[in-house]
Amino acid sequence: MRPLTIACCFALTFTLAAANAAAQEPAKAAPAAPAAAAAPAAAAPASVSGNAQTGRQLTYTCQGCHGVIGYKNAYPNYHVPKIVGQSQEYLVNALTEYKKGARKHPTMQAQAQSFSDQDIADIAAFLSSAK
């Protein structure tokens, strides 16, 4: 195996283990808030503005698959899409869907689960502006 492949496998394994551990921790009971007080906060989620400089640092591992022209994954066997230059909206939607499990790809789901909404906005800001 190439060193980058080994590092990616290690990072993926670590991310999945951390996500599983976090999911299995019992939720701490919070005092019940009145429904009227909780409704305004959930009514309109704040939009997140992306920072391309931060996104550049976060996309380092993306280059392992998406940065090689003509690269194909071994599993599942299909062409890895080009993500540089995609629209910011598309990238935010795609990463959010991977994070929520709506899009199915084990590697991308594991990667996206480690990102916050701010991370996703930063990544999209960088990739959509990169050449």
Secondary structure, DSSP 8 states (H G I E B T S, - for coil): --HHHHHHHHHHHHHHHHHHHHHHS---------HHHHHHHHHS-------HHHHHHHTTTTHHHHTSTT-B-SSS-SB----TT--HHHHHHHHHHHHHTSS--HHHHHHHHT--HHHHHHHHHHHHH--
